[in-house]
């Protein structure tokens, strides 16, 4: 189950999560809409009692978007980058 589904199951969950995590409800809403930051994933999993798993929060494996968005190849060797420039 994803975070949005978990939050929708019971009134007050967003407020409780925000208080537990030390953030405001807007931050939790952002996680619901845009995804949970990697640094918060384990805490979210633990807070939800494992109902929202790490696998549920991992970004879409189809990224980068197939329609194409500029991406920096951080794995490309530095020498190859200098040659291309």
N, C-alpha and C positions, 0 to 999 in steps of 0.2 A: 504494500500500500504506500502511496506517496504522501508527502507531508500535507498537501491540500486535502486529501481524503481523510487523513487522520484528524486534522483540525476541524473538519466539518462534522465529524461523528458526535461531537458533544460541545455544547455551549461553554465558553470560558476557557477552552484549551489554549487559545492564542495568548490570552492574558497570563495564564499560568506559566506557559512556556517562556514568555518574555520576562516575567519576574524571576523565574528560575535561572535563566541565562544571563540576567543582568543587562537586558536590552529593552528597548521600547517595542510596543506592538507593531509599529511601522517596520521595524527590522524583521520581525517574524513574518509579517505580510510579504515583505520582499523575498524572503526565503521561499515562501509558498509559491510566489509567482515566478521568480527568476532562478530558483534553486538554492540549496543550502550551501554556504561557503565550506570548503574542504576542512577548514579549521574547526568547524562546528558540527560536522557530520556525526562523529562518535557521541558527542553530547546529546544530539537530537535522537540518535538511536537509543541511547540509554534512557533518556527522559520519556520516550514513547514506549518503553518496555520491550523494545525490539520489534514493535509493530511496523515502524518505518525502518527498513534495513539500509545498510550502506549501499547495497546494490540498487535500491530504490532511489537513492540520492545521487548516484554517479551520473555525471553528464552523459548526454546522448552520444553513443559511439559513432554516429554518423557525422560528428563534428570534425573538421570544418564542414560547413554547410555545402551540400552538393552543388548548389547554385553558384558557389564560388564567392569567397570573401578573401581579402588579402590575408595571408598568413606568413609569419616569419618562421623559417625552418631553423629552429634552435639546435637541431642535431647536425646540421650541415657543418662540415669542417671549416675552420676559420680560413685556411689557405684557399679553399674553393670560393669562399665569399670574396676574398681580395681579388682573385682572378676574374671573377664575374663583374667586378666594379669598373 
